[in-house]
Amino acid sequence: MRGCDSVSVRRHLAWMGIAQAGIFVVQFAASVIIARLLSPFEVGVFVVAMSICGILGIIRNLGLTAFIVRETNLPERLKETTFTINLLINVAVAAAIGLCSVASGVFLGQVGVAQVLAVLALMPLLGIIEFLPAAMIERSANFKAIAGIGLGRSLLAQGLTVVLAFKGFSSISFAYGQLAGTLFSVVACNIVGRAEMRLRLRLADWRRVTVFGAQMLTISGANASASRLADILLARIAGLQALGLFSRAANVNNVAWENIHAVVARVLLVRLSSLQKAGLPMRDYYLRVVEVCTAVLWPAFVGLAIIAGPFISTVYGQKWAPAAAPLVFLALSSAVWATLTMSWELFVVCGETRRQTRIELVRAAVGTCLFASGAALAGLTGAAAGRLGDALFTVFIYRRPLERMSATTMSDVYPIYLRSAVLAGVAVAPAALVMINYHGAATAPFGQVIAAAAFGIAIWAATLMLTHHPLAMELKRLLSRATRTLE
């Protein structure tokens, strides 16, 4: 497998970082425009449809791409087996979504949900053709292609969604945008990975694939089902408008998470797999990843929590202002989650998915109860507070297994957390002072808030350089190699 050394990792991170920066700009711009065109209720219709698809499509979370990436030897029969299993699952999911589109109009009393589901039912069928070429592109560490395809998909999906929303297509604008983006990805992956296109069906190694898949399904399926079930519960408890507001807060929070942590994790999964296969220790590498991720994510999410009020009101408009309070709790929960960086990847490469299965089942049950209880007691803000409780509980039950797999102790990570906490404090202090001056009001002048945030970022960057932080060293290497790595 290519992409095993540190130079290659930096090259992959450079490509993914550039693409993700583009995706961030596209997603953020589209979300701002759509927020002005659609109401919280219309967004809630799409969110509940996606939640139904998520629950029906839980079986798709077999981790087949991760299986292909991690396998040392991948004979032709194993490729064909994974392709066949993926095909059978996606056909079943598409049929289930199609049937549910008929029933949802009666259950929820919303024709719009049924219409959205009818369009989304086509996406699993497209995933059949995309799966193997896309998985093999990732296995070969061709992150240049992955970056380009991801950016193109986002541009088409978000652009079409905005156009259709402007034309008055309401909630179904999202569905058509997602479908168009998926179609682009299918075509692009099959062009780049055309050598891996398969139509031959085989189930020769189905036990080997399904044992891994069953473990991954329980892990990711428990997480996905808990999240989707929570959305549906919120819709039933507080209504579709409340779900739309919560979704806006969650999307703002997720944009930050997906554009920072998810990119790093995707590249480093390949790196961790390489270390494990070579029998090399992961301790030092893991600690470095923790230090880099917390140095970035803690300031980002704590800062987002501080400026949530004026940010939501100014950027998305007053009709979305109630989303600010949930955003505070969601951002803080993401800061807590950052302490568990690379946990999923460690369980996968160490072959301990069975243990993670048990942990995730407990976490999903507790998290769903906390979310539902919070929603019932305090509406949107209570639901978001439940997410924070979920994150704290997850850190508690994950800490010991992570220490064992990475050969680390709390004495190793405490100094890292302390340095990252100082960096976060330095970064958010100016914005916090501005918000304190205006008593935390959402009406605080947004220009002053942004100026203070920018000043905090400048101090944060200077502190990184002055303390010779590992993140500063990585950024210096990336900048010095930029010309060569992007050739």
Salt bridges, closest charged atoms under 4 A:
GLU71 OE2 - ARG70 NE 3.56
GLU71 OE1 - ARG208 NH2 2.19
GLU76 OE2 - ARG198 NE 2.38
GLU80 OE1 - ARG200 NE 3.92
GLU80 OE1 - ARG202 NE 3.25
GLU130 OE2 - ARG153 NH1 3.78
GLU138 OE1 - ARG266 NH2 3.09
GLU196 OE1 - LYS79 NZ 3.05
GLU196 OE1 - ARG198 NH2 3.38
ASP205 OD2 - ARG77 NE 3.06
ASP284 OD1 - ARG283 NH1 3.03
GLU291 OE2 - ARG419 NE 2.71
GLU291 OE2 - HIS469 NE2 3.59
GLU352 OE1 - ARG355 NE 3.08
GLU352 OE2 - ARG404 NH1 2.74
GLU360 OE1 - ARG363 NE 3.18
ASP390 OD2 - ARG363 NH1 2.79
ASP412 OD1 - ARG283 NH2 2.84
GLU474 OE1 - ARG10 NE 3.11
GLU474 OE2 - ARG288 NH2 3.10
GLU474 OE2 - ARG477 NH1 3.36
